[in-house]
Amino acid sequence: MSSLSSIAAFENLTETELDRLEHGMPILEPHDGQEIFGQGDPADAVYAIIGGAGRVRIGAVDRHSKALMVEVFHVGDIFGEIGAIDGHTRTAAAVAEGRLRVARIRASAFLWALASSPKLGEAICRILAQRLRRTFELFQDATFERLEVRLARQILYLVSHDARQTDQGLRLSSRLRQADLADLLGATTRSIITILNAWRSRTIVIYDTDRALLTVPNKLALQAIIDADTVP
C-alpha cells in the first residue's frame, strides 16, 4: 500500500503516479520541536504527514523572538507546496510538535505529478484556495475585530478541524498552550489568559492549564460572542 494513499491531495492519483512520487522519497520522524524547514530556506520538497499523533506548526519568529503561528497541519495534510510551485524560498518555518511520520517528496517529482494529473491540479487549487481564504480571514479579523471575538472565531475553527467528543464537550486533540493561542492571534499571552479565565468562569470553555487541553462545552456560546459583536 502506498505511503501517500492516506493523503487527501493524492487520493485520485494512479498507482504509477504514486510510485513515481515515492521514488527516492525518505520518511522522516522529526523529534518534538524540530524544525523541518526554516523561513527563507530553498523549497526543494513538498511534505506529507502520513502518520503519528502530533502536528506541524507553520509560522515565523521575528528578530525580537515574537512568534506568529499561521496554521497547524495533521495526518493527511501536505505542506511546503507554495515554494515548490513558484520556485521561491519558504514563506514560513515548519516545526514538528509531538510524534510524526512525514514523507519528503522531491519538488521535481511533485511538479511532474502536478503537470501530469488534472485531478491533482484541482486538489491543489482547492487546498490553496482554502488556505488563502483562511489567511484573508485572519488578516481581516486582525484589522477589524476585538481580540475576544478573534479568539472565539479561531477556537471554533480549530474545534471544527481537530477535536473529539468527550463527556465535557468537544476537546481539541492537540495540546494548545496559551502562548500558542497568543501566537496565532499576534497577541500577548497575558491578554489570552485574561480572556480564557473570564470564559472559564462562565463555562464557555474548559481549559486544563497543566496539560494544555482546551474543551468547548457548547459551541453556541462561542458563536454568540462573535454574533453579538456583529449587531449594529
QUIBELGI-V293404 format. One record per backbone hydrogen bond with DSSP energy under -1.0 kcal/mol. CO is the residue of the C=O (numbers start at 1). NH is the residue of the N-H. E is the energy in kcal/mol with one decimal. If there is no record, write none. Layout:
[[CO | NH | E] [CO | NH | E]]
This chain:
[[2 | 5 | -1.1] [4 | 7 | -1.7] [7 | 10 | -1.4] [8 | 11 | -1.4] [10 | 13 | -1.7] [14 | 18 | -2.5] [15 | 19 | -2.6] [16 | 20 | -2.0] [17 | 21 | -2.1] [18 | 22 | -2.1] [22 | 25 | -2.5] [26 | 104 | -2.3] [28 | 102 | -2.8] [31 | 34 | -2.4] [34 | 96 | -2.8] [37 | 94 | -2.6] [38 | 41 | -2.1] [41 | 90 | -2.6] [42 | 44 | -1.2] [44 | 107 | -2.1] [46 | 105 | -3.2] [47 | 79 | -2.4] [48 | 103 | -3.2] [49 | 76 | -2.9] [51 | 101 | -2.6] [55 | 97 | -2.7] [56 | 73 | -2.5] [57 | 95 | -2.4] [58 | 70 | -2.9] [58 | 71 | -1.5] [59 | 93 | -3.4] [60 | 68 | -2.7] [62 | 65 | -2.2] [66 | 62 | -2.5] [68 | 60 | -2.1] [71 | 58 | -3.0] [73 | 56 | -2.4] [74 | 77 | -2.2] [76 | 8 | -1.1] [77 | 49 | -2.5] [79 | 47 | -2.8] [81 | 85 | -2.1] [82 | 86 | -2.5] [83 | 87 | -1.8] [90 | 40 | -1.9] [93 | 59 | -2.1] [94 | 36 | -3.0] [94 | 37 | -1.2] [95 | 57 | -3.0] [96 | 33 | -2.8] [97 | 55 | -2.6] [99 | 53 | -1.2] [99 | 54 | -1.6] [101 | 50 | -2.1] [101 | 51 | -1.3] [102 | 28 | -3.7] [103 | 48 | -2.1] [105 | 46 | -2.8] [106 | 110 | -2.4] [107 | 111 | -2.8] [108 | 112 | -1.9] [109 | 113 | -2.3] [110 | 114 | -2.4] [111 | 115 | -2.1] [112 | 116 | -1.7] [113 | 117 | -2.1] [117 | 121 | -2.1] [118 | 122 | -2.4] [119 | 123 | -2.2] [120 | 124 | -2.8] [121 | 125 | -2.2] [122 | 126 | -2.2] [123 | 127 | -2.3] [124 | 128 | -2.9] [125 | 129 | -2.4] [126 | 130 | -2.5] [127 | 131 | -2.3] [128 | 132 | -2.5] [129 | 133 | -2.4] [130 | 134 | -2.1] [131 | 135 | -2.3] [132 | 136 | -2.4] [133 | 137 | -2.2] [134 | 138 | -2.5] [135 | 139 | -2.2] [136 | 140 | -2.9] [137 | 141 | -2.7] [138 | 142 | -2.4] [139 | 143 | -1.3] [140 | 144 | -2.4] [141 | 145 | -2.4] [146 | 150 | -2.3] [147 | 151 | -2.8] [148 | 152 | -2.3] [149 | 153 | -2.4] [150 | 154 | -2.2] [151 | 155 | -2.4] [152 | 156 | -2.0] [153 | 157 | -1.9] [154 | 158 | -2.6] [155 | 159 | -2.7] [156 | 160 | -2.0] [158 | 162 | -2.3] [162 | 173 | -2.0] [164 | 171 | -3.0] [169 | 166 | -2.3] [170 | 216 | -3.2] [171 | 164 | -2.5] [177 | 181 | -1.8] [178 | 182 | -1.9] [179 | 183 | -2.3] [180 | 184 | -2.3] [181 | 185 | -1.5] [182 | 187 | -2.5] [183 | 69 | -1.5] [188 | 192 | -1.6] [189 | 193 | -2.5] [190 | 194 | -2.1] [191 | 195 | -1.7] [192 | 196 | -2.7] [193 | 197 | -2.6] [194 | 198 | -1.8] [195 | 199 | -2.5] [196 | 200 | -2.7] [197 | 201 | -1.8] [199 | 204 | -2.9] [200 | 203 | -1.2] [206 | 215 | -3.1] [208 | 212 | -1.5] [208 | 213 | -1.4] [212 | 176 | -3.0] [213 | 208 | -2.9] [214 | 172 | -2.5] [215 | 206 | -2.8] [216 | 170 | -2.2] [218 | 221 | -1.2] [219 | 223 | -2.5] [220 | 224 | -2.2] [221 | 225 | -1.1] [222 | 226 | -1.5] [223 | 227 | -2.9] [224 | 228 | -2.5] [227 | 230 | -1.3]]
